[in-house]
Amino acid sequence: MTMQAPTTTGRQPTARPLAESQASSLPGGVMLVIAVVFFLGAVAVLALLPGAGSGRTGLITVGVLLLVVAGLVFKGLTPVINGEARVIQLFGRYRGTVRDPGLHWVNLLTERRRVSVRIRNHESAVAKVNDADGNPIEIAAVVVWQVEDTAMALYAVDDFQSFVAIQTETAVRHIASAYPYTSHREGELSLRENAAEITAKLSAEIGERVAPAGVSVLESRLTRLSYAPEIAQAMLRQQQAAAVVGARRTIVEGAVGMVQLALQRLEEQGVVDLDEERKAAMVSNLLVVLCSEQATQQVVNTGSLYQ
């Protein structure tokens, strides 16, 4: 009985992605001089044709050859400006990248693809996402990025600019859904109150996502963060109520401390001897005065303390 070898399903391992390397090139200035010399030589040879007589055929042949050589040398000249690189490709294979600005000469049979290595900005569209608490929010971000590996940018992904845009939006949505808009527990990160930490995590996640395209992320910032319109008013009232409660708590704590200090000073200095009932009345009156939002009416007591 023969046994069949087990078969595997799924994706086969892909080829190892290319990494940027320096392309071989010659100084463009020297090659430009050589091309000009060949061109001038061809002009000089062709200028001798009127008096050449029987040797015209040979002169024409030499002149044409010199022109062809000059044209081929000219075709290999490749200018590179600051902020750009030229990816050299020969018969579909990557042959290196020229980054140094200036005039270079490369194999004239190669294809020279221009890639910008300048710093770029990408601002994501406003996305509506549910935060960690399930509240719908609107969020957008801007990411500052730069091509770091030109070979990976051209050959590892189909369109590296579109790749960066899609991965940025994906990372923004993931970060927005992983944290609440506002913190409800001590030590919990929130989108609104921990902007520095959130943007650091966003930059790290975007950088990890776009790394296969040879792109590095320099910085990212949230440009929009708000509740969705359908719950914005309700959340505003909730925040206002929380602010009012916090203010009231602070007022009450201060008032209680002032009343306690007043009773303590009266007792220490022996100004008046109050029983428990009068102390309770005094505490009540002081708290009303200190905690009231409106000015209280002054009442002058013309009788005794107990009448």
C-alpha positions in Angstrom: 0.0 0.0 0.0 1.3 3.3 -1.0 0.9 6.4 1.0 0.3 9.8 -0.6 2.3 12.7 0.6 0.2 15.2 2.6 -0.8 18.3 0.7 -0.8 21.7 2.1 -3.2 24.5 1.4 -3.0 28.2 1.7 -0.6 30.8 0.4 2.9 29.8 -0.6 5.8 31.8 0.8 6.4 34.9 -1.2 9.8 36.1 -2.4 11.8 38.1 0.0 11.1 41.8 -0.6 13.8 43.9 -2.2 15.9 46.3 -0.1 17.4 49.5 -1.5 20.9 49.4 -2.8 23.2 51.9 -4.5 23.2 51.7 -8.3 26.4 51.9 -10.2 26.8 55.1 -12.2 29.5 57.2 -13.9 30.1 60.9 -13.4 27.6 62.7 -15.6 29.8 65.7 -16.3 32.6 63.6 -17.8 30.2 61.7 -19.9 28.5 64.9 -21.1 31.9 66.2 -22.3 32.5 62.9 -24.1 29.1 63.1 -25.8 29.8 66.7 -26.9 33.2 65.7 -28.3 31.6 62.9 -30.3 28.9 65.2 -31.6 31.4 67.9 -32.6 33.6 65.2 -34.3 30.6 64.1 -36.3 29.9 67.7 -37.3 33.5 68.2 -38.4 33.5 64.9 -40.4 30.3 65.8 -42.2 31.6 69.2 -42.9 34.3 67.6 -45.0 31.8 66.0 -47.4 31.8 68.7 -50.1 35.5 68.2 -51.0 35.8 64.5 -50.2 35.3 63.2 -53.7 35.4 59.4 -53.8 35.8 59.2 -50.0 32.4 60.6 -49.2 30.9 57.2 -48.3 33.5 56.6 -45.7 33.1 60.1 -44.2 29.3 59.6 -44.1 29.7 56.3 -42.3 32.2 57.8 -39.7 30.0 60.8 -39.2 26.8 58.7 -38.7 28.6 56.4 -36.2 29.9 59.4 -34.3 26.4 60.8 -34.1 25.0 57.5 -32.9 27.6 57.2 -30.2 26.9 60.8 -29.1 23.2 60.1 -29.0 23.7 56.9 -27.0 25.9 58.7 -24.5 23.4 61.5 -24.2 20.6 59.0 -23.6 22.4 57.5 -20.5 22.6 60.9 -18.8 20.4 61.0 -15.7 19.9 64.2 -13.7 18.9 63.8 -10.0 17.7 66.7 -8.0 17.5 67.2 -4.2 14.5 65.4 -2.7 14.3 62.8 -5.4 15.9 59.5 -6.2 16.1 57.5 -9.4 15.3 53.8 -9.3 17.3 51.9 -12.0 15.5 48.9 -13.6 17.0 46.7 -16.3 14.8 44.3 -18.2 12.3 44.2 -15.2 15.0 43.7 -12.6 16.0 46.1 -9.9 19.5 47.4 -10.3 19.9 50.0 -7.6 18.9 53.5 -6.7 20.7 56.8 -7.4 20.2 59.3 -4.5 23.1 61.7 -4.8 22.0 64.9 -6.5 23.7 65.9 -9.7 24.3 64.5 -13.2 24.9 60.8 -13.5 25.4 58.4 -16.3 23.8 54.9 -16.1 23.3 52.1 -18.6 21.3 53.6 -21.4 19.1 50.4 -21.7 17.8 50.8 -18.1 14.5 52.4 -17.1 14.9 55.2 -14.6 11.9 55.7 -12.4 11.6 58.9 -10.4 10.7 58.6 -6.7 10.2 61.5 -4.4 11.9 61.2 -1.0 10.7 64.5 0.4 8.7 64.7 3.6 4.9 64.5 2.9 1.7 65.1 4.7 -1.4 63.0 4.5 -4.6 64.1 6.2 -7.2 61.4 6.7 -10.9 61.9 6.0 -13.2 62.5 9.0 -14.2 59.0 10.2 -17.2 58.1 12.4 -16.2 55.4 14.9 -17.5 54.0 18.1 -15.0 54.5 21.0 -14.3 51.9 23.7 -17.5 52.9 25.5 -19.6 52.5 22.4 -20.2 56.3 21.9 -20.0 57.4 18.2 -17.3 60.0 17.7 -15.8 61.8 14.7 -12.0 61.6 14.3 -9.3 62.6 11.8 -5.6 62.7 11.8 -2.6 64.0 9.8 0.5 61.9 9.4 3.9 63.2 8.3 5.8 60.5 6.3 8.7 59.9 4.0 9.9 57.2 1.7 12.9 55.5 3.3 13.4 52.6 1.0 12.7 53.3 -2.7 12.9 49.7 -3.7 10.3 48.5 -1.3 8.1 51.5 -2.1 8.0 50.6 -5.8 8.1 46.8 -5.7 6.7 45.7 -2.4 3.2 47.3 -2.8 1.2 48.3 -5.8 0.8 52.1 -5.0 2.7 53.2 -1.9 0.8 56.6 -1.6 -2.5 54.8 -1.7 -1.1 52.2 0.7 -0.2 54.9 3.2 -3.6 56.6 3.0 -5.5 53.3 3.6 -3.3 52.1 6.4 -3.5 55.6 8.1 -7.3 55.4 8.1 -7.2 51.9 9.4 -4.9 52.8 12.3 -7.0 55.9 13.2 -10.1 53.8 13.4 -8.4 51.1 15.5 -7.0 53.7 18.0 -10.3 55.4 18.2 -12.2 52.2 19.0 -9.5 51.1 21.6 -9.9 54.0 24.0 -12.8 56.0 25.4 -13.4 59.6 24.5 -13.2 60.6 28.2 -11.8 58.7 31.1 -14.1 57.2 33.7 -11.5 55.4 35.8 -8.3 56.5 37.4 -5.2 55.7 35.3 -7.2 55.0 32.1 -6.1 56.6 28.9 -8.7 58.6 27.0 -8.7 60.3 23.5 -9.5 63.7 24.9 -7.4 63.9 28.0 -4.2 62.0 26.9 -3.5 63.5 23.5 0.3 63.0 23.7 0.1 59.3 24.6 -2.6 58.6 22.1 -0.7 60.3 19.2 2.5 58.4 20.2 0.6 55.1 19.9 -1.0 56.3 16.7 2.4 57.1 15.2 3.8 53.7 16.3 0.8 51.8 14.8 0.9 53.7 11.5 4.7 53.2 11.3 4.3 49.5 11.8 1.5 49.2 9.2 3.4 51.2 6.4 6.8 49.6 7.1 6.4 47.0 4.3 6.1 49.8 1.8 9.5 51.3 2.8 7.9 54.3 4.4 8.8 55.8 7.8 6.4 57.9 9.9 7.9 61.1 11.4 4.9 62.4 13.3 1.1 62.1 13.5 -1.5 64.4 15.1 -5.2 64.3 15.6 -6.8 67.1 13.7 -10.5 66.4 14.7 -11.9 64.7 17.7 -15.6 65.3 18.8 -18.7 63.4 19.5 -21.0 62.6 16.6 -23.7 65.2 16.0 -26.5 62.8 17.1 -25.1 62.6 20.7 -23.1 65.8 20.9 -25.9 67.7 22.8 -26.5 64.9 25.2 -22.8 64.6 26.0 -22.5 68.3 26.4 -25.2 68.3 29.0 -23.5 65.4 30.7 -20.2 67.3 30.8 -21.9 70.4 32.1 -23.6 68.4 34.8 -20.3 66.8 35.8 -18.7 70.2 36.0 -21.5 71.6 38.1 -21.2 68.6 40.5 -17.5 69.1 40.7 -17.9 72.8 41.5 -20.5 72.1 44.1 -18.3 69.5 45.8 -15.4 72.0 46.0 -17.8 74.7 47.4 -19.2 72.4 50.0 -15.8 71.2 51.1 -14.6 74.7 51.5 -17.7 75.8 53.4 -17.4 72.9 55.8 -13.8 73.8 56.5 -14.7 77.5 57.1 -17.5 76.5 59.5 -15.3 74.1 61.4 -12.6 76.8 61.7 -15.2 79.4 62.9 -16.5 77.1 65.6 -13.0 76.2 66.7 -11.9 79.8 67.0 -15.0 80.8 68.9 -14.4 77.9 71.4 -10.7 78.7 71.8 -11.1 82.4 72.4 -14.2 82.0 74.6 -16.2 84.5 72.7 -19.5 82.7 73.2 -20.6 79.5 74.8 -22.9 77.6 72.4 -24.8 74.5 73.2 -25.3 71.7 70.6 -28.6 73.1 69.4 -27.1 76.6 68.8 -24.1 75.1 67.1 -26.3 73.2 64.7 -28.2 76.4 63.9 -25.0 78.3 63.4 -23.7 75.6 61.1 -26.9 75.6 59.1 -26.9 79.4 58.7 -23.2 79.5 57.7 -23.6 76.7 55.2 -26.6 78.5 53.6 -24.6 81.7 53.3 -21.4 80.1 52.0 -23.1 77.6 49.6 -25.8 79.8 48.2 -25.4 81.0 44.6 -27.2 84.3 45.3 -26.4 86.9 47.9 -28.2 86.3 51.2 -30.2 88.9 53.1 -28.6 90.1 56.2 -30.7 89.9 59.4 -29.7 91.9 62.5 -30.6 90.2 65.7 -31.7 92.8 68.2 -32.6 90.3 70.9 -30.5 88.0 73.0 -28.8 85.0 71.6 -31.6 82.6 72.7 -34.6 84.9 71.8 
